[in-house]
Amino acid sequence: MWFWLAFCSAITGAVEITLNKKVLNKVSATVLTWSLFTLSLPLIAYFAIKNGLPSLNQMFFLGVVASSLTFIFSKTISNETIKNNSVSKVFPLAAFNGFFTYIFGLLFLSESLRLVPVIGLFLTIIGSYILNADQAKEDLLKPLKLLFTNKSYLLFLFAIMLNALTAIFDKIGINNTQPINAAFTLLVEDMIMIVILTAYLFKKEHKKWFKEFKDNFVILLANGLTYGISTLLVFSAFTGGPIALVLGIKRLQIFFVLIFSYLFLRDKPTRYSWIAAIVMSLGTLMIKLG
């Protein structure tokens, strides 16, 4: 069951990214992030409390606080990057999520190097090269140099790294609810992030942010509901499947984003984008299977 939950989250997640790109022409990345958390809250709350409240322990609070702090930056930075760039150009880099997850496992979970995941790591790097292969005519190494010199790429990679950390903290939070209640974990995390972002918006963007929210409420509501459904699906998948495999299936979102951006955003992914997405996703799959 976890496989299909993760697969459906990949589709709904791609819909959310497409809607986000459209509305980011009218609102700031911070307002969008706040709206996603706030407008999805009633839906998440329903599933969180419909079967009663779980018992919690200290590790639950450690997991949700750490997840909230990493994800609030990850989501805002990725929204800002998508706002200022072509979706088909930056989003294939989301495949680096598997790369970072594996590296964190080596560093913090005492996992050992194995051949298949290492090959997957190299495939992810090769895919990132292919993404900018049209630049190789000028300099053979320029496609890789762009990962470290292009501000948008660096910001998006940083957001993906934070997202990989977030998933680990999410799993800690979920596993420390009794009975297991993924929706309740998500509810608490969203509430923490809403408080932080509300304080930031009142301090930094004053009354401007509320006007953006009010003027674009309908599409922001659609974004928020889609985000809520996607996140509930992936959190539910975490309860039944290994986090690495769930995230591997979730990365299919890259292909759906490329398709939806072509159909609805007049974005025309280059052949390099498609090939890079395939190679990096294959690398991610090998990391997960290994």
C-alpha positions in Angstrom: 0.0 0.0 0.0 2.9 2.4 0.8 4.0 2.2 -2.8 0.8 3.5 -4.2 0.6 6.2 -1.5 4.0 7.4 -2.5 3.2 7.2 -6.2 0.0 9.3 -5.8 2.0 11.8 -3.7 4.4 12.2 -6.6 1.5 13.1 -8.9 -0.2 15.5 -6.5 3.2 17.0 -5.6 3.8 17.8 -9.3 0.3 19.4 -9.5 1.3 21.5 -6.5 4.6 22.6 -8.0 2.8 23.6 -11.2 0.2 25.6 -9.3 2.9 27.2 -7.2 4.7 28.4 -10.3 1.6 30.1 -11.6 0.7 31.9 -8.4 4.3 33.0 -7.8 3.9 35.6 -10.5 1.5 37.3 -8.1 2.7 36.6 -4.5 6.1 36.3 -2.7 7.6 32.9 -2.0 7.1 33.5 1.8 3.3 34.3 1.3 2.9 31.2 -0.8 4.7 29.0 1.8 2.5 30.4 4.6 -0.6 29.9 2.6 0.3 26.2 1.9 0.6 25.5 5.6 -2.3 27.6 6.7 -5.0 26.6 4.1 -4.2 22.9 4.3 -4.5 22.9 8.1 -8.3 22.1 8.4 -7.9 19.1 6.0 -4.8 17.8 7.9 -6.5 18.4 11.3 -9.5 16.3 10.3 -7.3 13.3 9.6 -5.1 14.0 12.6 -7.9 13.9 15.2 -10.6 11.7 13.7 -9.4 8.6 15.5 -8.4 10.3 18.7 -5.1 11.9 19.9 -2.0 9.8 20.2 0.3 9.7 23.2 3.6 11.4 22.7 7.2 11.4 24.1 10.2 13.7 24.1 11.5 12.2 20.8 8.3 13.2 19.1 8.8 16.9 20.0 12.5 16.7 18.9 11.4 15.3 15.6 8.6 17.8 14.8 10.6 20.9 15.9 13.7 19.9 13.9 11.5 19.0 10.9 9.7 22.3 11.1 12.9 24.4 11.2 14.5 22.6 8.3 11.4 22.4 6.1 10.3 26.0 6.6 13.6 27.0 5.0 13.5 24.2 2.4 10.0 25.1 1.1 10.6 28.9 1.1 13.9 28.6 -0.7 12.6 26.1 -3.3 9.5 28.3 -3.9 11.8 31.4 -4.4 14.0 29.5 -6.9 11.0 28.2 -8.8 9.6 31.8 -8.9 12.7 33.1 -10.6 13.6 30.2 -12.9 12.2 27.8 -15.5 10.8 24.8 -13.7 12.2 22.4 -16.2 15.7 23.8 -15.7 16.0 23.5 -11.9 13.5 20.9 -10.7 15.4 17.8 -12.1 18.0 18.7 -9.4 15.4 17.4 -6.9 16.9 13.9 -7.7 19.8 15.0 -5.5 17.5 14.2 -2.5 18.6 10.6 -2.7 22.2 11.7 -2.9 21.9 13.7 0.3 19.9 11.1 2.1 22.6 8.5 1.4 25.4 10.8 2.5 23.5 11.6 5.8 23.1 7.9 6.3 26.9 7.4 6.0 27.7 10.3 8.3 25.0 10.0 11.1 23.6 6.5 10.9 26.8 4.5 10.6 25.8 3.0 7.2 28.6 1.5 5.1 29.6 2.1 1.5 28.1 -0.4 -1.0 28.7 -0.7 -4.7 25.1 -0.2 -6.0 24.4 3.0 -4.1 27.9 4.4 -5.0 27.1 3.8 -8.7 23.8 5.6 -8.1 25.6 8.6 -6.6 27.8 8.8 -9.7 24.7 8.6 -12.0 23.1 11.5 -10.1 26.3 13.6 -10.7 26.3 12.6 -14.4 22.7 13.6 -14.7 23.4 17.0 -13.3 26.2 17.3 -15.9 23.7 16.4 -18.7 21.2 19.0 -17.4 23.6 21.7 -18.6 25.4 19.7 -21.4 24.7 22.5 -23.9 27.3 24.5 -22.0 30.0 21.9 -22.6 30.9 23.5 -26.0 32.4 26.4 -24.2 34.1 24.4 -21.4 34.0 20.7 -20.9 33.6 21.1 -17.1 31.3 24.1 -17.2 28.1 22.0 -16.7 29.4 20.8 -13.4 30.9 24.3 -12.5 27.4 25.7 -12.9 26.2 23.7 -9.9 28.6 25.7 -7.7 28.6 29.0 -9.5 24.9 29.4 -10.5 23.1 31.0 -7.5 19.8 29.4 -8.4 21.2 25.9 -8.6 23.1 26.4 -5.3 20.0 27.6 -3.5 17.8 24.8 -4.9 20.4 22.2 -4.0 20.6 23.6 -0.5 16.8 23.4 -0.3 16.9 19.7 -1.4 19.6 19.0 1.2 17.3 20.5 3.9 14.4 18.4 2.6 16.4 15.2 3.0 17.1 16.1 6.6 13.4 17.0 7.1 12.3 13.5 6.0 14.5 11.9 8.6 13.1 14.1 11.4 9.5 13.4 10.1 10.1 9.7 10.5 11.3 10.3 14.1 8.2 12.3 14.9 5.8 9.7 13.3 7.5 6.7 15.0 7.1 8.4 18.4 3.3 8.6 18.3 1.2 5.9 19.9 -0.7 4.7 18.1 1.2 5.7 14.9 -0.5 8.9 13.6 1.3 10.5 10.6 -1.3 13.1 10.1 -1.0 14.3 13.8 2.8 14.7 13.3 2.1 16.7 10.1 -0.5 18.8 12.0 1.9 19.8 14.8 4.7 20.6 12.3 2.4 22.8 10.2 1.2 24.7 13.3 4.8 25.4 14.3 5.7 26.7 10.9 2.6 28.8 10.6 3.5 30.6 13.9 7.1 31.2 12.7 6.0 32.5 9.3 3.2 34.7 10.6 5.6 36.4 12.9 8.1 36.9 10.0 5.4 38.3 7.7 4.1 40.8 10.2 7.6 42.0 10.9 9.1 42.1 7.4 6.2 42.5 4.9 3.7 44.4 7.1 0.3 44.8 5.4 1.5 44.0 1.9 1.5 40.3 2.4 -2.2 40.1 3.5 -3.3 41.9 0.4 -1.4 39.4 -1.8 -3.1 36.6 0.1 -6.6 38.1 -0.2 -6.3 39.0 -3.8 -5.2 35.5 -4.8 -7.1 33.5 -2.2 -8.8 31.1 -4.7 -5.7 29.8 -6.3 -3.8 29.8 -3.0 -6.6 27.6 -1.6 -6.2 25.2 -4.5 -2.4 25.2 -3.8 -2.9 24.6 -0.1 -5.4 21.7 -0.5 -3.1 20.0 -3.1 -0.1 20.4 -0.8 -2.1 19.0 2.1 -3.2 15.9 0.1 0.3 15.3 -1.3 1.9 15.6 2.2 -0.7 13.4 3.9 -0.1 10.7 1.2 3.7 10.7 1.7 3.4 10.8 5.5 1.1 7.8 5.4 3.6 6.0 3.1 6.3 6.7 5.8 4.2 4.6 8.3 4.2 1.5 6.1 7.4 1.7 4.0 11.1 2.4 4.4 11.8 6.1 4.2 14.5 5.7 1.5 12.2 3.7 -0.8 9.2 6.1 -0.2 11.4 9.0 -1.2 12.6 7.1 -4.2 9.1 6.7 -5.5 8.3 10.3 -4.6 11.1 11.4 -7.0 9.0 10.3 -9.9 7.5 13.7 -9.3 10.3 15.1 -11.4 8.8 13.6 -14.6 5.3 14.7 -13.8 6.6 18.2 -13.2 8.3 18.3 -16.6 5.1 17.0 -18.3 2.8 19.5 -16.4 5.1 22.4 -17.0 5.1 21.7 -20.7 1.3 21.3 -20.8 0.2 24.2 -18.5 3.1 26.6 -18.1 4.3 26.9 -21.7 7.6 25.7 -20.5 9.6 23.6 -23.0 12.0 21.2 -21.3 15.0 20.6 -23.5 16.1 17.1 -24.4 18.9 17.6 -21.9 16.3 18.1 -19.1 14.5 14.9 -20.0 17.7 12.8 -20.2 19.1 14.3 -17.0 15.8 13.6 -15.2 16.0 9.9 -16.4 19.6 9.5 -15.5 19.3 11.1 -12.0 16.2 9.2 -11.2 17.9 6.0 -12.1 20.7 7.0 -9.8 18.2 7.7 -7.0 16.6 4.3 -7.6 20.0 2.6 -7.3 20.8 4.4 -4.1 17.4 3.4 -2.6 17.7 -0.3 -3.8 21.3 -0.5 -2.6 
